[in-house]
Structures are given as C-alpha cells and as structure tokens.
Amino acid sequence: MIIRRSALVILMCLEIMLSAANLALVAFSRFRLEAGLPDYDGQMLVFFVITVAAAEVAVGLAIVVALFRSRRTIDVTTLTSMSH
C-alpha cells in the first residue's frame, strides 16, 4: 500500500473536511424552518468558516514553504522536530 505523507496533502484534506462541514451547515439550515422560511444562521456561519479556511491556507502554505526551504522536503515523517 502506498502512503503519501506530504504536508500539502494534509492541508488539502483539511480543506476538504472544512468544505464538507460547510455543505452540512448549508443543507441543514434549509431544513430548520422559522415562520415558514428557512433559517439562514447556518449559511451565515459558512462565510466565517470560509474566512478562517482562507487564513489557514495562507499560514499553512507559508509554513510548508519555510520548511521546504530549510529542509528540502515536505514529507511529515522526516519532519519530526522543528528545532533544527
């Protein structure tokens, strides 16, 4: 079995999980009705999650670039310590 432990793959998986949470928030906000209209609180929360995800990508990619420049690898099995 091939296992890839790349920091970029980990960041992409994190983004997929945040997107799944956003999809669930939007879907379930349509089922909660108040006075016959959908409750849009979940959809408003999605905008905040997207903002946090964008900031997480910027910081995460900056860390990955810094690690690659210093160690010449982004394989997380070889990056056991950040003290080097």
MOFEN-V209476 format. One line per field, one symbol per residue. ss: DSSP state (~ for helix, > for strand, _ for the rest). A space follows every 10 residues. Layout:
ss = ???
This chain:
ss = _____>~~~~ ~~~~~~~~~~ ~~~~~~~~~~ ~_>>__>>__ ~~~~~~~~~~ ~~~~~~~~~~ ~~~~~~~~~~ ~___>_____ ____
